[in-house]
Amino acid sequence: MTSDKMVEIVHSPLIFDTPMMVSALILVVTFISIFTEAIHGIHRTKVAMLGAAAMVLVGQYFNFYNPELAIEAIDWNVVFLLGAMMTVVAIMIPTGGFQAIAYTMAKLSRGRLFLLMVMLGAAVTVLSLLLDNVTTVIIFGPLIILICQSLRVNPIPFLLAAALFSNTGGVATLVGDPPNIMIGSAAGIDFNTFFIHMGGIVLVAWIFAIFVLKFVFKDILSTKPEIIKFDNTDVITDKKTWYAAVGVLCVMVVLFILHNALHWEAWVVAVLGLTILLFVNKKLEIEEYLSDIELSLLMFFVSLFVIVGGVEHSHFLEYLGQFIQPFVESDLMIACIILMWIAAILSAAIDNIPFTAAMIPIILGMEAQGINVTPLWWSLALGVGMGGNGSHLGSTANVFIVTLTERLAKKEGDPSLAITPGMWFKKGTPVMIVTLLSSSIIMYLFFDFFEAPIH
């Protein structure tokens, strides 16, 4: 695109009109309602569904959106990928395999709590490379409580670490975090490219995070637990299914790496892996496991796509993009670092999924104007991933862990066992800040690498 055309675009701004106004109003009201779920008590999926319905109806009335366009706006790659991976995990959990892994780590730690945190954190991180962070903490949360109760130690450092490392580790791969799936699908980023760009930066952030946690929880981690032997023999109750599932996951990793060469979307790999697993063990009843899929989360995604699609068709996001575009063109590197921190701060205050959904069309709009937006994708992924550690509402994984501790505190009659917003701010926010600082430095030092076009 020539500079003359660029000047023409800058000097011919879009005019804010009625379709933009009503779509923006629905977007803002819906997002505020999602973020204040704890106040009004209406589940965020219900709010999103209402917002999606309102967007379609209003869009049809003002002639900028309709049901057909709403269906086209849904990124089915994200929906099918998450649904298939959830089903695979639902099959693996009852086998006892994850429990055996957790018990083995507890035995190997020999009462050294920091070592136990490192091993649990590493396990959570590795699992988060393949599974979304919500699923990872759902698996490890109850196991951590069980281990800590046996050792007679406070589970809060380990539960909080599980959420933090699931968020951090999930940034490294295309399938590790729902925002990554959304970004990769929108930008056409394959599994290998995503891991090559994010793997190293996440490793550095992980190392910093573990030492920050050692410092903020130094009193608890320095205590000597009451050692109780963990017997992990016969913990795996369905060895055939467990080992088959592990094998299928290994095959899926290979196919994720090759999916671009095979011209397959990521969801094809996930569904193929699930299909193989179901046929390896013919006794598996698919209806039983399909009921364990988080349909609420999938419907939340579908509704968000419909809402953002309506805002996009009203040209409101393009209208916002024209104000951001000159700044991006003037200094791309500074714009990327600022985007990373803004994304992190907003993701700490709210859930990172809606923010990602709103930012993707804006970046795509700038790409359509001929701007190299490649580093913006990496900055967005880092910001929403690391920013999720900043508060108890920063990610769905955080909300699950907090809820788990609240139930534990109520059951044990000990309020100190609950992770409060203030506690998370003191213990979790430093991790967010340190990981963002390390990510910003690496982005600055190796900006040419992150700036290189994806395709």
C-alpha positions, -999 to +999 in steps of 0.1 A: +000+000+000+014+034-010+020+063+014-005+084-006-032+058+002-022+058+038-025+096+040-059+093+024-071+068+050-058+089+079-075+121+065-108+104+057-119+092+091-151+072+096-180+092+110-195+079+142-231+070+133-262+053+148-252+016+140-218+023+157-235+038+187-260+011+193-235-017+187-209-001+210-236+004+237-246-033+236-209-042+238-201-020+267-233-029+287-226-066+281-190-065+291-197-044+322-224-069+332-199-098+326-173-081+347-198-074+376-211-109+377-203-112+414-225-081+422-257-088+402-254-127+405-263-134+368-240-159+352-217-144+326-229-169+300-265-157+304-254-121+301-234-129+269-263-148+254-286-118+261-260-094+245-257-116+215-295-118+210-297-080+214-269-075+189-286-096+162-320-080+167-307-044+168-284-051+139-312-063+118-333-033+127-306-009+117-295-030+088-259-038+097-262-073+111-284-104+108-286-141+119-266-153+089-238-129+096-239-139+133-233-175+124-204-165+101-189-145+130-185-176+152-150-190+151-159-227+151-122-237+152-121-224+188-154-240+198-146-275+184-110-275+197-120-266+232-149-291+232-128-320+219-100-313+244-125-311+273-138-345+264-104-361+262-097-348+298-131-359+310-121-394+299-086-392+316-096-378+350-115-409+364-086-433+355-066-420+385-035-412+364-033-376+374-037-386+411-008-410+407+014-382+392+006-359+421+013-385+447+046-394+431+057-357+432+047-355+469+069-385+477+098-372+457+097-338+475+104-355+509+089-327+528+107-299+511+078-276+504+096-253+479+106-284+459+071-296+460+059-262+447+084-264+419+074-299+408+037-292+410+042-259+392+062-277+365+035-304+361+008-277+359+028-258+333+035-289+311-002-298+312-011-263+304+009-265+272-017-290+258-049-283+278-065-249+286-056-235+320-092-240+334-090-277+328-055-279+343-065-263+376-097-284+377-075-315+376-048-303+400-068-282+425-084-310+445-052-331+443-032-302+458-057-299+487-055-337+493-016-336+494-014-306+516-040-320+541-019-352+543+013-331+549-006-309+574+005-277+555-014-247+543-026-254+507-029-217+497+006-212+483+003-243+462-032-236+449-023-200+440+008-212+423-012-237+403-034-209+389-004-186+383+016-213+365-014-225+345-019-190+332+018-185+325+024-219+309-007-216+288+008-186+270+035-208+254+013-228+230-015-223+205-038-246+226-027-236+261-051-208+267-085-198+251-072-164+241-043-181+223-067-202+203-087-171+194-055-152+183-041-181+164-073-188+146-077-151+136-041-145+126-035-179+110-007-188+134+002-225+135+012-246+165+050-245+158+052-208+151+033-200+183+056-222+204+088-209+188+079-173+196+063-178+230+082-208+244+114-191+254+098-159+268+074-181+289+104-201+302+121-170+314+089-157+330+083-190+347+117-189+364+111-154+376+077-164+389+089-193+409+114-172+428+088-144+434+065-171+449+094-184+471+098-149+484+062-140+491+054-173+507+088-177+525+073-182+559+050-211+549+075-227+526+102-228+553+081-249+576+086-286+581+055-307+573+044-338+590+056-364+565+030-389+556+039-417+531+019-416+499+010-450+485+004-445+448+002-482+441-031-491+424-041-455+422-046-458+385-079-477+384-082-479+346-047-484+332-059-493+297-077-460+293-050-439+310-021-452+289-042-451+258-051-415+265-014-406+272-005-423+239-032-404+220-020-371+236+015-378+223+001-384+188-019-352+190+013-333+199+030-346+168-001-337+147-003-302+162+033-297+151+025-310+116-011-296+113+000-267+091+019-290+067-012-312+066-034-283+060-055-292+090-071-268+115-062-274+151-097-286+159-093-315+133-063-328+153-083-326+186-113-343+172-092-370+155-074-377+188-107-380+207-121-403+180-091-426+183-093-427+221-130-437+219-122-466+196-091-477+215-113-485+245-147-497+230-162-498+265-161-460+268-196-445+268-194-412+249-226-399+264-211-401+299-181-379+290-199-355+268-220-345+298-187-333+315-180-308+287-182-272+299-211-263+276-215-230+295-180-219+285-185-229+249-218-210+247-200-180+263-175-181+235-202-184+208-221-155+223-189-133+224-181-140+188-217-130+178-214-098+198-180-088+185-191-097+150-220-073+153-197-045+165-173-053+136-201-051+110-212-017+124-176-005+117-172+007+153-140-013+158-127+001+125-136+036+138-115+030+170-087+015+150-082+047+130-072+065+162-047+037+172-032+033+137-011+065+136+005+057+169+013+021+158+028+034+125+050+060+143+067+035+168+057-001+164+079-015+192+067+010+218+031+004+207+036-034+212+050-030+248+022-005+257-004-030+242+011-058+263+008-038+296-027-024+288-039-059+279-024-072+311-039-045+333-073-049+318-071-087+319-062-084+356-093-063+362-116-083+340-116-117+323-090-119+295-114-136+270-137-106+263-108-082+259-091-106+234-123-109+215-126-071+212-090-065+202-087-091+174-109-072+149-090-040+156-057-056+149-071-073+118-084-039+106-049-024+109-035-054+090-060-047+062-045-012+060-011-026+052+004-024+087+027-052+100+007-063+129+027-095+136+043-082+169+010-069+181-003-105+181+025-116+203+021-087+226-016-093+229-010-130+237+016-121+264-005-093+279-037-113+283-018-144+295+005-128+320-021-102+330-045-130+341-022-135+371-029-099+384-061-105+403-085-132+414-108-123+384-080-122+358-088-156+344-114-184+348-087-206+363-082-180+391-119-179+398-120-217+401-091-218+426-106-190+447-139-208+448-122-240+458-105-223+487-137-206+498-154-240+499-124-255+519-125-226+544-162-231+549-158-268+553-129-265+578-143-235+596-111-216+590-115-183+571-077-181+566-079-209+541-098-188+516-079-167+490-092-132+493-089-104+467-064-086+490-043-118+494-042-123+457-031-087+452-002-091+476+009-126+464-002-128+427+002-093+414+040-092+420+042-123+398+023-105+370+045-074+372+078-094+372+067-117+343+056-086+323+089-068+329+108-099+318+086-102+287+089-065+279+127-067+281+129-098+259+105-082+234+127-051+233+159-070+229+146-094+202+121-072+185+133-081+150+125-117+157+090-109+169+085-084+141+092-109+113+060-117+093+043-149+103+036-161+068 
